[in-house]
Amino acid sequence: MLRIVHPICCGIDVHKKFVVATVGITTKSGVTEYQTRKFSTFLEDLHHLLDWLKSQSCVHVCMESTGKYWHPVFNVLEHDCQVVVANPKYVKGIRGKKTDVKDSVWLCDLHKHGLVPGSFIPPLQIRQIRDLMRYRFKLINFKSSEKNRVQNSLTVSNIMISSVVSDTFGVSSMKIIHHILDDPDDTNFDVSEMLHGSMKDKTDIITKSIQGNLTKSQADKMRVSLQHMDNIKKHIADIESVVLKLSQPYLPQIEILLSMPGIKDIFTAIAILGEIGVDMSAFLSQKHISSWAGLTPQNDESAGKKKSVRVSRAGVYIKPLLVQCANAAIKSKDFPYFKTRYHQIKKRRGHKKAIIAIAHKLLICIYHMLDKNEPFNEELYQIDSQPKQTYSPKITEDMAIRYLETLGYQVTDKGVKT
């Protein structure tokens, strides 16, 4: 029989318009009595839910992380109850026997025995930083999409300036593009006045590259895209100013992260902080945080055979961020450790597995840095200049002869030794 961990607990089945809560009270004889009530998701009714839980002396609550619908419930209960927000894959009910009441009872039973692993929910201020940084990330993606649309319009209009300059959206290129949009009929203008000093040598080839055919529809599309890009840049700047104010209490931790190779931008450090927080005691170990971030192989074994060792789908925000930091770390000239480790793994496993391994290493470093409140220590990561000792067996003469014979050679004089 399973051990009763929480004699009084509650399971909440969360929906958009209402929640169904079941409180299970287990007696000393092991019998559990259930009480189920239904509440709307209006703030007043959620406070009624909290009052009902207090009247039942229930402080242990479990609910499923259903989209964003669990946030209003969590906001009301987090200060007075120990709320466990569970991943749906850990609390999925039996198919064909699912109702709202049965789901809440099922959650209550699982939590009663302590079978539900809770999701990582950082403090409120960290959650606010996380939300804003994720929005900033999406705005940057929108800006990249608009850049691609402008580039497509240039390509279909036979304007091949991107084949000549390194940055199509640099200062010199944008001066040329705006001149073309303002006066499409002027095809023989002097571009030398618009070019940066280092680009003066390319005047002739740039003049040839912009001899295209920009139609009115493509020009209108480019104007809208460029205006949208400017608006997005302003919104990103507004988000960044709010994030910087929220991050003031965590400046010491941000400075620690900025001492890490591959992390040079303050907003990269803030984004990492928003995902994992500053209190590393929320994670059991470095292995736990690595698994939570989706940077470790999965356990998928049956009948003694491993079916898959791919990294999990977890960490949809922190994983790409750490991979970007890993790509920067392996290019660092001041600290070559990560570059060396990357090339060692790449020889055997390829680029993708190697870069994930470096991202995993970075996360472990960040975990210990924040846990000990210490900056990055380069002395802990020294590269051994001596080649590693190989453990392959020494090949004897008899082994070499047998190998040649398996290849079809005939060795006649085998016994001559000096």
N, C-alpha and C positions, 0 to 999 in steps of 0.2 A: 504493500500500500504506500502511496506517495505521501511524503511528509507535508503537513499543513504549515506553510510559511506565514501566510497572512490570514488569521482566523476571521477578520472582518475586512472585506475588500469590495471594490465595485468595478464592474465592467461596463463600459459605455460604448454603444454602437452609434457612431457619429454619421449624420447626414446633413444635407444643406439646410433643410427647414426645421429639422427636429433631431433630438437625440433620445435614445432609449437607454436608461441606466438600470442596472440590476445590482443590488447590494446582497452579498452572500455572507451570512453570519454562521460560523461553524461552532457548534457546542463542543464541550470536552469529550463527549462520546463519539465525536466525528461526524455528526449529522449536520448538514448545511441547510439552512432555511433561506429562501430567496424572496426578495421584494423588488418588484419592477415598476418603474414609473417612466412616463414619457414627458419630455420638456421641449419647448420650442427653442430655437437658437437666438431669440431676442435676448438682450442683455438682462432684462428683468427676470426672465424665466431661468436663465443660467445662474443668477444669484439665488433663485428658489432651489435650484439643484444643489448649490453649495450649502444652503441652509439645511436641506434634507440630509445631505451626507453628514453634516455636523450633528444632527439629531440622532443619527445612527452610529455615531462615534467612528465613522469611516474616514481614514486618512490615506489609504492605499487605493489608488485609482489606476485603471488600465484602459487605454483606448487605442484604436487603430489609426494610423496616420493616413487618413483619407483625404488626399489632395490638400487643399488649404482649409478644409472645414474643421479641422481639429484645433486650429489656432484660437478661435473665439472661446472655445471651452477651456483650453489650456491657460489662456490669459486670466480667466476668472478663478481657476482652481490652483494655479501654481504656488500661490503664497500660503495656502492653508492645507494643501494635500501633497502627498508624494505621488506625482503623476508619472506613469510610464507610458510613453508613446511608442507603440510597437510597429515594426515593419509588417505589412500585410502578409508577407510570405511565411512569417512565423506563427500567425494566429488564424490562418485560413480555416474556415469551418468545413464540415462535410457536405459535399455537393448533394443536392436533392433534399436536404434537411435544414435549409436556411430560411429563417425569418428574422426580423429585427430583434424580437425577444430572445430567440435561441442564440443569436449571435452575441448578445450582451451577456447571457448566461455562460456561454462558451468562454468569452473573455474573462469573466469572473472566475470560472473554474481554473483556467490556465494560470491566472495571476495568484489564485489562492495557493497553488502549489509552487509558485515561484518559477514557472516555466517560460516566462516571457522576457526575453532580453530587451532592455529599454534602448531607444535611440538616443543619440547624443544631442541634447538640447542645451545650447550655451546660454549664459545670462542675457537679459533683455538688451543691454547696450551692445553686446557682441552680435546679437541677432539683428539689430538695426544696422550695424555696419555691414554685416553679411548681405542683408537685403539690398542695401544701396550699392555695394560693390558688384553684386550680380546684375543689377540693373545697368550699371556702368559698362559691364562686360557686354551686355546685349546692345547697348547704344553703340559701342565700338564695332560690333558686328554689323549693325545697320549702316554705319558710316562706310565700312568696307564694301557692303553691297552696293551702295551708291557709287563708290569709286569704280566698281566693276561695270556698272551701267554706263558711266561716262566713257570708260575705256572701250566698251562695246560700240558705243555710238561713234567714237573716233575711228574704230577699225572698219565698220561698215561704210564710213564716209571716205575711205582711202586716205585718212590722215594718220600716218605711221610714225608720229613723233615718239611713241613709246619704244620704237626700235633703235632710236638714236640716243635719247637721254636715259639716265639711270632712274630718274623719278619723274613720272608723268605729272605728278601733282606738286612738283617743286615750284619755287618762286618764278624762275624763268619760264618754265613750261606753262604755268597758269597765266602769265602775262600774254603769251602767244595765244592760248586757247580763248581767253576773254576777248582779245582783239578780233579773233576769227568770228566769235559769236556776236560781237557788236557790229562788225562790218563784214558780212560773209562775201560780198562782192570784191573786196580788196584782197586780191590774191598775190600781189607783187610788193607787199610792204617790206620794209627793212627790219629784219629780226635781230640784227646785231645790237641795236640799242636796248633790246629786252633781255639779252643774255648776260649771265654772270661772267665775270672775268675768266674763269677757268673753262668756259664753254665757247669762247670767242673762236677757237680753232675749228669748231663744228658748224660755223655759220652756213657754209654752202650746203652741207648735207641736211641740216635742219630745214633750210629753205626748200629743198627738194621733198622732204618728208611731209610737209604740210600742204603740198599741192594736191588737195583732194576735192571732193564734191559733197559739201555739207548741205543737205536738204533742210527745208524749214522745219519739218517734223522732228528730225534728229536734233536740230539746234534748240527747239523748244524743250525737247526731252532733257537735253544736257543742262539747260538753264534751271529747270526744275530740280534736277539731281544735285547740281552745284549749290543751289539755294538750300536744299534739304541738308546737304553736308554741313553748310555753315550753321544751320539751326541745331544740328546734332552736336557739333563742336561746342556750341554755347551751352546746351543741356549737360554735356559731359563736364564742362567747367563748373556749372552750378552744383552738380552732384559731388564733384571732388571737393568743393569748398565746404559742403555740409559734412562730408566724411572726415575731413581734416579736423573739424570742430569736435565731432564725436570721438575721434581717436586720441584726443589730448591726454586722457588718463593712461593711455597705453604707450606713451612715447618711449619709455625705457625698453619695453619688449620690441617695439619697432626698430629701435637702434640695434638691438641684439640680432634681429633678422637681417638688417642691412649689412652686418659684418660677414654674412654668408656669401661665398662665391656664387655668382649667378643671380643674386638679388641686389640690384642697384637702384631700382625705382621704388620710391616710398609707397606708391599705390600697390605695387606687387606685394610688399611686406604687409600692408593693411589688408589686402585680399586674403592672404594666407592666415593672418590673425583672425579675420572674420569667419573663416571656415573651421579652424581648430580651436580658437579661443586662446586664453593665456594660462589656464589651469590644466596642466597635464595629468593631474590626478583623476580626471574624468576618464582617462584611458588606462587600462590595466597594465600595459607594457608597450614597448616599441613595436612588438608584433601586432598588438591590438590596433594601434593607430594606423599601421601599414595596411592591415586587412580592411579597416574601416575606409581608408582612402582608395581601396581597389588596386593596390600596388603589389600584391602578393598572389602567388598561384592559388587556384581554387582546390579544394579537396573534393574530388569527384572520382571515387574508387568503388569498384564492384567486382566481386569474385577475384580479388587480388590484382586487378588490372586498373590502372589509372586511365580514365576515359578522356580527361581534359586537364591541362595545366595552364590554361589561359587565365589572365587576370580577370577579376570580376568586373561587373558593370558599376560598381559602387564608385563614389567620388567623382560625380560627373562635372563638378566645378573645380575641386582641388587637384584632381589628377592632371587635366590639361595645363593648369597653372604650374604645377611642379615639373611637367615635361618641358615647358618653355624655359623654366629656370635651369633645368638640366642641360638644354641645348646651349644656354649661355655659359654654364659652368665648364663645359668641355672645351670651350673656346678661350677660356681664361689663360693668359700668359703668365700672370703673377702667381697662380697656384695650379700647377699641372697635374695634381693628383687625380681629379675626376676625368681629365682627358686621358690619362694613362689607363685608368680602370675601364673607361669606355672602349678604348681600342683593344684592350685585352679580351673583353667580353664580345665585342663585335666580330673578332676573328672566328669565334666559335659559334655564336648564336645569331649574328646579324644586327643590323642597326636598331630595329624596333625593340627587341628584347634588351639590347644594351642601354638604350636611352631610358627604358622603364626601370632598369636596374639602378641607373644613376639617380633618377627621380626618387626611387625608394631609399637610396642612400642619403639624399638630401633631406627627406622627411625624417629619417632617424636622427640626423644631426640636429634638425630643428626641434625635435621632441626633447632631446637631452639639453639643448641650449636653453629652451624655455623652462624645462623642469629644474635645472640648476641655476637659472638666471645668470648665465655666463655667455659672453660672446664666442664667436667661432675661434677655436684654437687650432692653428695650422700644425702645431707640433704633434698632434694626435694622428695626423694623416701624412706620414712620411713614406716615400716610395723607396723600396729596396732596390738599390742599384745593382746588386749581385743577382745573377740569374738563379731562378729557383731550381733546386735539386730535382732531377727527374727520378722517378721510381720505376721506370721501365726495366725489365730484366736484361742483364748483359748477354749479348748474343755470343754463344760459343761457336767453335769451328764446326762441330757436329750439327748444330742447329742450322748454320749457314749452308752446309752440304745438303742436308735434307730439304731445305727450302729450294735450292737449285734443282735438285732431282724432281721435286714436284712441278717445277716449271718446264721439265723436259730435257734438262741438261744431263750429261753423263760425266761424272767426276771419276777419273781413272786412278790418279795417284792420291790416295787419301791418307797414307800413313807417314809421309815425310815430315819430320819435325826437326828443328835445329835448336 
